[in-house]
């Protein structure tokens, strides 16, 4: 590649963020769909040099060290299998993902917060089974009242999701950018049209 690319990296280090590598487990499935398992290009090159990954696809761009030139990896596969976690962490993102980024009272999307179905003031706990995604208007409307008192109904009963369910949910909400070289690895187990 010409020197322009190198000087562009030097002038605009933020541009390096534009070359993430999709990380696949040794079984060629993404480590995670929620969020999608991506590494910065530096980590992908480091793992390749340390012989921890095999590079499956590369970007057209290169980076140079003092002694070597590297094409930036776009897809890497781990050489050792990493056992997926069975427990789903109770985080704000995972809660919104479980609820499909929709208010569980009115179905609105965007401007989400979370709500305790049984308010904490009435003994409700912060758990998968008692917290749902809610838009601000519904959350304010409900306040510290019960569903019956507020006249609200849940779209579905909240429960702890399984890791497989979260993987399926995550596949429905891909990141804003999906590089062409990733497509064969992201949906390889999807049923094909006949």
Buried (B, 14 or more C-beta within 10 A) or exposed (E): EEEEBBEEBEEEEEEBEEBBBBBBBEEBBBBBBBEBBBBEBEBBBEBBEEEEBBBBBBBEBEBEEEEEEBBBBBBBBBEEEEEEEEEBEEEEEBBBBBBBBBBBBBEBEEEBBBBBBBBEEEEBEEEBEBBBBBBEEBBEBBEEBEBEEBEBEEBEEBEEBEBEBBBEBBBEBBEEEEBEBBEEBBEEEEEEEE
